[in-house]
Each structure stands twice: as structure tokens, then as C-alpha cells.
Amino acid sequence: METKREEAAPTFPTWKRRLEEAPEAKLREEVDRFLEILKAVGTPMIDGTTVHFIYYDREAQRVVLTGEFTQWGRRGIALTPLAKTGIFYHSMEFRGPVRVEYKFIVDGKWLLDPFCPNKVDNGIGEQNSFFVVGDFQEPPELEWVPTIPHGRVEEFNFKSKVLHNSRRAYVYLPPDYEADSAQRFPTLYVHDGGEYLTRARLATVLDNLLRSREIPPLIAVMVDPVDRAREYWANEDYGRFTEDELLPYIDEHYRTLAQREARGVMGASLGGLISTYLALSRPHLFSKVGGQSSAFFLEQEKMVALVRKLSVPISFYFDVGKYEPQFSPAHQGLVPLLEAKGCPCFFQELAGGHNWTSWRAHLKDLLTFLWGGDTASAHVSDSPKEEQTPPPVREPAWPQWDIDALLNRFLSGWERLFPGWIRPGSWDPQAEISMEGDKLICRIALPGVDPRNIEVLVVGTQLVIRGERKALSPGQGDGGSSPLHPNQFERSFPLPEGVSADNLTARYHDGVLEISMPAPKGMTARRIPIEGD
């Protein structure tokens, strides 16, 4: 008689079958044994390139998996319940080497994976769980080496008359800055400067690349935003601030080479958008641009129009992660236009996502292309040539008013770009944003809510909607469903530039709160075709 052999390395398929086949009297015992395994080995359980996501909660009704592979969408991927065990699971394929971040949404609440030992604060979405497939290692230039010369960083507040605010600035000076008082240096302007300094370890990378002579000595001016969404959204006032205030100050107080050929600008996400906008709108100031996961899709037409007017070459470095596919099409359209204008371009699609782990891992690529002397155009990928970028996860069917939103896909992932775009309270009503003519329309489904219990507020640059739904009698306002329990809700949205309480309108009709506001100049909506099997 053949006996079953216990696995030395537990795998999820084996335990899944074991739980499915367990008699009801033994099921609780088998679940407890499996939970002990998860505590010991951690989650997700990885078999080669297959990643098994596992969550346990006997009280949970719906568990959703979201992460870089879903662009952090709230709908995510629903996990499958495993019989009556309280275990939910989903399996996916990932080709390494790659490091991927994720979270669970359990009955509307965002949670870390409780069995995952790996947690990271990447500055986006607070802490996230992560896993690694393959031999993923951080590049050596991120390591601080005590035996080599190091530059120093000066820190100060910079006041702007143009923007009527003050921001923190950090200036990296190379190790030999004091060696020769006559020497002048090229300058790199860095958006989200404090983030690049701390999360991306930019000063350490510069030290190491200078030591290996892969780049020349340069000054890095790292500047923090004050109102990031407004300033970095191809904002002309921010352009005037850069040209009329920031650059003259730096050129006056530091030994810079004050000419376009020796000046570059860079950033990530919206920081990549504003960096590209500054160079294209002011090519007399910048000759080099670095953009990481640049949010070009927000202002694609404006970028294309500026490229068409460009009369001098600019060198561009761009990278995009394959787990943020909404960022790739705009790059794929923009890069050929730049090359046709004689601009050297380096564009690579990486096995990564929208996070500092990916961005800092490719700082060397950015710096050596822009400052290493060889700026021939190149298009590369971390993936094998035959491997295609995986398509976005198909979303389940939702009510017609939701899925037909013109900007549903255009605005996918804004929770990553703008933390606080949607902040659920204890109740999480469905919302959509669409563009109709020159208006942005925000619709929030609030069935059975008394309009007198809804507040629409403008707080600074945020639109805040909050209120409470009361208990209903069966059949009132919700099509005869079960009575709703008292619940509060709150959602906030960043207002487009120039929008104030004076040009907002709001009305409540048939269970939907509709708020109308002017759309930002240049914003257009285009329906994206959806491919099927």
C-alpha cells in the first residue's frame, strides 16, 4: 500500500488539494496546520514563476488583490474562496527577476498581507507588501562606500514670488567642488528632490558614478514641490518660477556652467511630466531630460505640440515599468517624434512598477546616458524579446453608468499618482469621472441618501464630499433591497487649476450626486479600444 509523502517544501497546489479533500470533521485541524505553514514560510507562496496569493479571514466576505500589476485599481482581482475554510486565493505568473508590491482590499479596507514578511514604504500608498521572483538584487551604485570621496548636500528654504510660497531645496556639491575655485560644473535639476535624496539615494549614486568616472562632476539641485499635482501638471507658472527665480539664484550662488548645454532636468511620474514640459517649452535653458514613469498621458497633446515646435536637439532618457501599462503608449508615441526632430533618446521598458525601487535601480542608466558622453538613441527592455507586456487585468462587469465613463481608463491609477484622490470612509460608494464637452463631471452613487445629509465643500485645492446615509425601510431608494445601516462616507478630489467654489455646480438626482467643474485646458477624452479573446 502506497503512502503519501509529506513535502519538504510545502506548495500551495498540494495544500489546496488537501484542504478540498479533507472530511468536514478534520477540516478545522487541516486549516490550522496550513496556517502554521504560512506563518513559517510566509506569503505569497512562490513556485518558480507562479505566485500564489493567500489570505485568511473566516469573517471576510470579499477579498480583492491589487498592486502594481493592476495599477493599484480598487477593483483589482477578486480572490477565490477555498470551500468553507476562510481561505481566499489567486495565482498569477511573473517572470523574474522582479520585485512587485501589492495589498489586499478586504471588504473595502486596504490591508497589508498579514503573512508576508516583506514590507516597504515607497512613498506611494504608505506601506506595501512585496515579493521577489528570480534573482533580484539592488544595483551596487546604491550602496554607500565609506572609502571613497563623498560630496556634500546643502539644504535651505527657497521663497518664490511667482508661486507665492516657500519650498525646501537641497544642493549636492561634488567631492572636488572646493578643490579649484575657478572650476565650474554642469547642473542637474531634480523634481521631488527630497524623495530622490532619501528614497532613491541620489547623492550616493552620484558619489559612486563620479568615483568610477562614468559621469563628470556635477551639481544636483533637488527641489521639493509645495502643491505637487498643480505645479507639476505642465504648469506655466511653475515654468516661470524655474526660469525667473530658481535658475538665476542657483547660477548666482554656486559655480555652475550657466548654459543650456550644461544643464539638465529630471523627475518621476508627474515630476517627469514637468521636467519634459520645462525643457520643451524652454529649450534655451535645458539640453538634457530624464523622465521615470512620466505621466505624459495626462498632457499628451500639449507635449506633442511642443515637440513639433522644437528647433534645437535635446537628449531624453525615459523608462517605464511593465506593471504600469497606462504609461507606455504615450511614450511610444512621443519618442519617435523626438527622434524625428534629431533628439537622442534612450527609452526602456522595465520589469518593474510605479515605485522608488524601480526608479532608483535605473538612475545609473539615466545619468550615464545624459552625462556620460554617448547619447545615441536606444530602445531596450528588461524582458526577453519574445515576451510581451502583459495586458491590463480585465475588469468585471459593473453598472452601465460606471463602465461607460469616458475617462475611466484615462484616470486609472490616479490613487497612485495623487494620494488622497479617493479616501473612503466607513462606507465606500461607487464613483465615476467623465468628460462632457469642456466639463469634468464627477458622479457618486448615493442611493437612498437624503441630500440634506450631504456636504460638498471646497477646502483649499480639494473638493470634499461627505455625509451620512440613514436606515431605510425596505423598498425605499434601493430597489427593495435589505435595509441599509447608518453609515458615514467621505471622498476628496484635487480640483483642476483655476477651479473654485464659484464655478462648481452640484445636484442630486435618482440616487446620484453629480458635480460639474471646468476641465483643465488641453484635456481631451478619447475612448480606448478594448481587445478581447
C-alpha positions in Angstrom: 0.0 0.0 0.0 1.4 3.3 -1.1 1.6 6.1 1.5 1.6 9.8 0.7 4.9 11.5 1.3 4.9 14.9 3.0 6.6 17.7 1.0 9.8 19.0 2.4 9.0 22.4 0.7 5.2 23.0 1.0 3.5 24.1 -2.1 0.1 25.7 -2.4 -1.4 23.3 -5.0 -0.7 20.4 -2.7 -2.3 22.1 0.3 -5.2 23.3 -1.8 -6.0 19.8 -2.8 -5.5 18.6 0.8 -8.0 21.1 2.1 -10.5 20.4 -0.6 -10.4 16.7 0.1 -10.4 16.9 3.9 -13.5 15.5 5.6 -15.6 18.1 7.4 -14.6 16.7 10.8 -10.9 17.2 10.1 -11.2 20.5 8.1 -10.6 22.8 11.0 -7.5 20.9 12.0 -6.2 21.0 8.4 -6.8 24.7 8.2 -4.9 25.3 11.4 -1.9 23.2 10.1 -1.9 25.2 6.9 -1.9 28.5 8.8 1.1 27.3 10.8 2.9 26.6 7.4 2.0 30.1 6.2 3.4 31.6 9.4 6.7 29.7 8.9 7.2 30.1 5.1 5.4 33.4 4.5 3.2 34.5 1.7 2.8 34.7 -1.2 3.8 31.1 -1.9 6.0 31.1 -5.0 6.6 28.0 -7.2 9.1 29.0 -9.9 7.3 31.8 -11.8 3.9 31.1 -10.3 2.9 33.3 -7.4 0.0 32.2 -5.1 -1.6 35.0 -3.1 -3.3 33.7 0.0 -5.5 35.5 2.6 -7.3 34.0 5.7 -10.3 35.5 7.4 -13.3 33.5 8.4 -15.4 36.7 8.6 -14.4 38.2 5.3 -17.0 38.4 2.5 -14.9 39.8 -0.4 -11.1 39.9 -0.7 -9.5 41.8 -3.6 -5.9 41.7 -4.7 -4.4 44.9 -6.0 -0.9 46.2 -6.7 1.5 47.3 -9.4 0.1 44.7 -11.8 -3.4 46.2 -11.6 -2.2 49.9 -11.4 -3.5 49.9 -7.8 -7.1 49.9 -9.0 -9.7 49.5 -6.3 -11.5 46.8 -8.3 -8.3 44.7 -8.5 -8.6 40.9 -8.8 -11.1 39.1 -6.6 -9.6 36.2 -4.7 -11.4 32.8 -4.8 -12.8 31.4 -1.5 -11.5 27.9 -0.8 -14.5 25.8 0.3 -15.5 26.7 3.9 -12.0 27.3 5.2 -11.9 31.1 5.4 -9.0 31.0 3.0 -9.0 33.1 -0.2 -6.5 32.6 -3.0 -5.4 33.7 -6.5 -2.4 32.5 -8.6 -0.5 34.6 -11.2 2.6 34.2 -13.4 5.5 36.6 -13.0 8.8 36.4 -15.0 11.8 37.5 -12.9 13.9 38.9 -11.8 11.4 41.3 -10.5 10.2 42.8 -7.2 6.4 43.5 -7.0 4.3 45.4 -4.5 0.7 44.6 -3.6 -2.1 44.9 -1.0 -5.4 43.3 -0.2 -8.7 45.1 0.0 -10.8 43.2 2.4 -14.5 44.2 2.5 -13.4 47.7 1.3 -10.5 48.1 3.7 -6.9 48.3 2.4 -4.6 45.9 4.2 -1.0 44.5 4.1 -0.6 40.8 3.6 -0.5 39.6 7.2 1.6 36.5 6.4 4.1 38.4 4.2 7.3 39.3 6.0 8.3 41.8 3.3 7.1 45.4 3.8 8.3 48.6 2.2 7.4 52.3 2.5 7.9 53.6 -1.1 6.3 56.9 -0.5 3.2 55.8 -2.5 0.3 54.3 -0.7 2.1 54.2 2.7 3.4 50.7 3.4 3.0 47.9 0.9 3.7 44.2 0.9 6.1 42.9 -1.7 7.6 39.7 -3.1 10.6 38.8 -5.3 10.7 36.4 -8.2 14.1 35.3 -9.5 17.5 36.7 -8.6 16.5 40.3 -7.9 19.2 42.5 -6.4 19.6 46.2 -5.9 22.4 47.7 -8.1 25.8 48.3 -6.4 25.8 52.0 -7.0 23.1 52.4 -4.4 25.5 51.2 -1.6 27.3 53.9 0.4 31.1 53.2 0.3 33.0 54.7 3.2 36.4 54.6 1.5 35.6 56.9 -1.5 35.3 60.7 -1.6 31.8 62.0 -0.9 30.0 65.1 -2.0 28.1 67.2 0.5 24.5 68.4 0.5 23.4 72.0 1.4 19.8 72.5 2.5 17.8 75.7 2.6 14.3 77.2 2.1 13.6 78.9 -1.2 10.9 81.6 -1.4 9.0 82.2 -4.7 7.3 85.5 -5.6 5.8 83.9 -8.7 4.2 81.0 -6.8 3.7 82.8 -3.5 5.1 80.0 -1.4 8.3 78.6 0.0 9.9 75.2 -0.6 12.8 73.1 0.6 15.8 72.8 -1.7 18.9 70.5 -1.5 22.1 71.1 -3.5 24.6 68.3 -4.0 28.1 69.5 -4.5 30.7 67.0 -5.9 33.7 66.0 -3.7 36.1 68.3 -5.6 33.9 71.3 -5.5 36.3 73.2 -3.2 39.5 72.0 -4.8 39.6 74.6 -7.5 37.6 77.9 -7.0 37.8 78.6 -10.7 36.2 75.4 -11.8 32.5 75.5 -12.9 30.1 72.5 -13.0 27.2 71.3 -15.1 23.9 71.2 -13.2 21.0 68.7 -12.9 17.7 70.0 -11.6 15.7 67.2 -9.8 12.0 67.3 -9.0 10.7 65.6 -5.9 14.2 66.4 -4.7 13.9 65.3 -1.1 12.4 62.0 -2.3 15.2 61.4 -4.7 17.7 62.3 -2.0 16.3 59.9 0.6 14.3 57.1 -1.2 16.5 57.0 -4.4 19.8 57.7 -2.6 20.8 60.1 -5.4 23.8 61.6 -3.6 25.2 58.1 -3.1 24.7 57.2 -6.7 26.4 60.4 -7.8 29.4 59.7 -5.5 29.8 56.2 -6.9 29.5 57.1 -10.6 31.9 60.0 -10.1 34.4 57.7 -8.5 34.2 55.2 -11.4 34.4 58.2 -13.8 31.2 57.1 -15.6 29.9 60.7 -15.3 31.7 64.1 -14.9 31.5 66.0 -11.6 28.1 67.9 -11.5 25.9 69.8 -9.2 22.4 68.4 -8.4 19.7 70.8 -7.4 16.9 68.8 -5.7 13.7 70.8 -5.1 10.6 69.7 -3.2 7.1 70.6 -4.5 4.5 72.5 -2.5 1.3 71.7 -4.4 2.6 68.8 -6.4 -0.5 68.0 -8.5 -0.9 71.6 -9.5 2.7 72.6 -10.0 3.9 69.5 -11.9 0.9 69.3 -14.2 2.7 71.1 -17.1 2.1 74.3 -15.2 3.3 77.5 -16.8 3.5 79.4 -13.6 5.9 76.8 -12.4 7.9 77.2 -15.6 8.2 81.0 -14.9 9.3 80.2 -11.3 12.0 77.9 -12.7 13.2 80.3 -15.3 12.9 83.6 -13.5 13.7 82.7 -9.9 15.3 79.2 -9.3 17.9 79.0 -12.1 19.2 82.6 -11.6 19.5 82.0 -7.8 21.5 78.8 -8.3 23.7 80.3 -11.0 24.5 83.2 -8.7 25.2 81.3 -5.6 27.0 78.2 -7.0 29.8 77.8 -9.6 27.6 76.5 -12.4 28.1 76.4 -16.1 25.2 78.7 -16.8 24.3 77.5 -20.3 21.8 75.0 -21.8 24.4 72.5 -22.9 25.5 72.0 -19.3 22.0 71.9 -17.7 19.6 69.0 -17.3 16.3 68.4 -15.5 14.6 65.1 -14.3 11.8 63.6 -12.3 9.5 60.7 -11.8 5.7 60.4 -12.6 4.4 63.9 -12.6 8.0 65.0 -12.0 8.9 63.5 -15.3 5.9 65.4 -17.0 7.0 68.8 -15.6 10.7 68.1 -16.4 9.8 67.3 -20.1 7.5 70.3 -20.2 10.2 72.7 -18.9 12.7 71.5 -21.5 10.3 71.5 -24.5 8.8 74.9 -23.6 12.3 76.4 -22.7 14.9 74.7 -24.8 17.2 77.7 -24.3 17.5 76.5 -20.7 17.9 72.7 -20.8 19.6 70.3 -23.2 19.0 67.1 -21.2 15.9 65.5 -19.7 15.4 62.4 -17.6 11.9 61.0 -17.0 10.9 57.9 -15.0 7.4 56.7 -15.4 6.5 60.1 -16.7 2.7 60.9 -16.7 2.6 62.0 -20.3 -0.9 60.6 -20.8 -2.2 63.5 -18.8 -1.0 66.1 -21.3 -0.1 64.1 -24.4 -1.5 66.7 -26.9 0.4 69.5 -25.2 3.6 67.5 -25.3 3.2 66.6 -29.0 2.5 70.3 -29.8 5.7 71.4 -28.1 7.8 68.7 -29.8 6.5 70.0 -33.2 7.8 73.5 -32.4 11.2 72.3 -31.2 14.1 73.7 -33.2 17.1 72.5 -31.2 18.0 69.0 -30.1 17.5 67.8 -26.5 18.7 64.5 -25.1 16.0 62.4 -23.5 16.1 59.4 -21.1 12.8 57.6 -20.4 11.9 54.4 -18.5 8.5 52.8 -17.8 7.6 49.7 -15.8 5.7 46.9 -17.5 3.4 46.8 -14.4 2.1 50.4 -15.2 0.9 49.8 -18.8 -1.1 53.0 -19.0 2.2 55.0 -19.1 3.7 53.2 -22.1 1.5 54.3 -25.1 2.2 58.0 -24.6 6.0 57.3 -24.5 5.8 55.1 -27.6 4.1 57.9 -29.4 6.3 60.7 -28.2 9.8 59.1 -28.6 9.6 58.7 -32.4 8.5 62.4 -32.7 11.5 63.5 -30.7 13.9 61.3 -32.7 12.5 62.8 -35.9 13.5 66.2 -34.5 17.1 65.0 -34.1 16.8 64.4 -30.3 18.9 61.5 -29.0 16.5 59.2 -26.9 17.0 56.3 -24.7 13.7 54.5 -23.8 13.5 51.3 -21.9 10.6 49.3 -20.5 11.5 47.6 -17.2 10.3 44.6 -15.3 9.0 46.9 -12.5 6.3 49.2 -11.4 5.5 52.8 -10.3 7.8 53.0 -7.3 11.1 54.2 -6.0 12.6 50.7 -6.1 12.4 50.7 -9.8 13.3 54.4 -10.3 16.5 54.3 -8.1 17.6 51.0 -9.7 17.9 52.8 -13.1 19.5 56.1 -12.0 22.8 54.9 -13.4 21.2 54.4 -16.8 19.7 57.9 -16.7 22.8 59.6 -15.6 25.3 57.8 -17.8 23.1 58.3 -20.9 22.6 62.0 -20.3 26.0 62.9 -18.8 28.4 60.0 -20.0 29.1 61.5 -23.4 27.4 58.9 -25.6 23.8 59.9 -26.4 22.9 57.7 -29.3 19.2 56.7 -29.4 18.3 53.4 -28.0 15.2 51.4 -27.1 15.7 48.5 -24.7 13.7 46.2 -22.4 14.4 44.2 -19.3 12.2 41.4 -20.8 13.2 38.9 -23.5 12.2 40.0 -27.0 9.6 37.3 -27.3 7.9 38.3 -24.1 5.1 40.8 -24.4 3.9 43.3 -21.8 1.0 41.6 -20.0 -2.3 43.2 -20.8 -4.1 45.0 -18.0 -6.4 42.8 -15.9 -9.9 42.7 -17.3 -12.4 44.4 -15.1 -15.7 42.7 -14.1 -19.0 44.0 -15.4 -20.3 46.9 -13.4 -23.4 49.1 -13.7 -23.6 50.9 -17.1 -23.2 54.4 -15.6 -19.8 53.3 -14.2 -18.1 51.4 -17.1 -19.1 53.9 -19.8 -17.2 56.8 -18.1 -15.1 58.4 -20.9 -12.1 58.8 -18.6 -12.4 55.5 -16.7 -9.2 54.2 -18.2 -7.6 57.6 -18.7 -7.7 58.2 -14.9 -6.8 54.6 -14.0 -4.2 54.6 -11.3 -4.7 58.2 -10.0 -4.8 56.9 -6.5 -1.1 56.2 -7.1 -0.4 59.5 -8.7 -2.3 61.6 -6.2 -2.6 60.0 -2.8 -6.0 61.1 -1.4 -7.8 61.2 -4.8 -10.3 58.8 -3.3 -10.4 58.4 0.5 -13.1 56.1 1.6 -14.8 56.4 4.9 -16.6 53.6 6.6 -18.9 53.3 3.6 -17.4 53.2 0.1 -19.9 54.4 -2.5 -19.0 53.9 -6.2 -17.8 57.0 -8.2 -17.0 57.8 -11.8 -15.4 60.8 -13.5 -16.2 61.6 -17.1 -15.6 64.4 -19.5 -18.5 66.0 -21.3 -17.6 68.9 -23.6 -15.4 71.3 -21.7 -16.7 70.0 -18.3 -15.4 67.3 -15.9 -18.3 65.6 -14.3 -17.9 63.7 -11.1 -20.8 61.3 -10.2 -21.1 59.5 -6.9 -23.7 56.8 -6.3 -25.5 57.7 -3.1 -28.7 55.6 -3.2 -31.3 56.5 -0.6 -29.3 59.4 0.8 -31.2 62.5 1.8 -29.5 65.4 0.0 -29.8 67.4 3.2 -27.3 64.9 4.8 -24.6 65.6 2.1 -21.9 68.3 2.4 -20.0 69.5 -0.7 -17.0 71.5 0.5 -14.1 73.3 -1.2 -11.1 73.1 1.2 -8.0 74.7 -0.3 -7.4 72.9 -3.6 -9.6 69.9 -2.6 -13.2 69.1 -3.3 -14.6 67.2 -0.3 -17.9 65.3 -0.4 -19.1 63.8 2.9 -22.3 62.8 4.7 -24.3 60.0 6.1 -26.9 57.6 4.9 -29.7 56.8 7.3 -31.5 53.5 7.8 -34.2 52.9 5.1 -37.4 51.0 5.1 -37.4 48.0 2.7 -38.2 49.3 -0.8 -37.1 52.9 -0.2 -34.5 54.2 -2.5 -32.6 51.0 -3.2 -35.0 48.9 -5.3 -36.5 46.9 -2.4 -33.2 45.6 -1.1 -32.5 45.0 2.6 -32.5 48.0 4.9 -29.3 50.0 4.9 -27.5 50.6 8.1 -26.4 54.1 9.2 -23.0 54.8 7.6 -20.8 57.7 7.0 -18.8 58.5 3.9 -16.1 60.9 2.7 -14.3 61.4 -0.6 -11.9 64.0 -1.7 -10.7 65.0 -5.2 -8.0 67.5 -6.3 -9.5 70.4 -8.1 -8.2 71.3 -11.5 -6.2 74.5 -11.8 -8.4 77.6 -11.8 -11.5 75.9 -10.4 -13.0 77.4 -7.3 -16.3 77.2 -5.4 -17.7 79.8 -7.7 -17.5 77.7 -10.8 -18.7 74.4 -9.3 -22.3 73.1 -9.6 -23.9 70.2 -7.8 -27.2 68.4 -8.0 -28.7 65.2 -6.6 -31.0 63.1 -8.8 -32.1 59.4 -8.8 -29.6 58.4 -6.1 -26.6 60.1 -7.8 -24.7 63.2 -6.7 -23.4 65.0 -9.8 -20.7 67.7 -9.5 -19.7 69.7 -12.6 -16.5 71.7 -13.0 -14.4 73.2 -15.8 -11.9 70.8 -17.4 -8.2 71.8 -17.4 -7.1 73.4 -20.7 -5.9 71.0 -23.2 -7.5 67.9 -21.6 -9.3 65.7 -24.1 -11.1 62.4 -23.7 -10.6 59.5 -26.2 -12.1 56.1 -25.9 -9.5 53.4 -25.8 -10.4 50.2 -27.7 -10.6 47.1 -25.6 -9.3 43.9 -27.1 -11.0 40.6 -26.4 -10.2 36.9 -26.9 
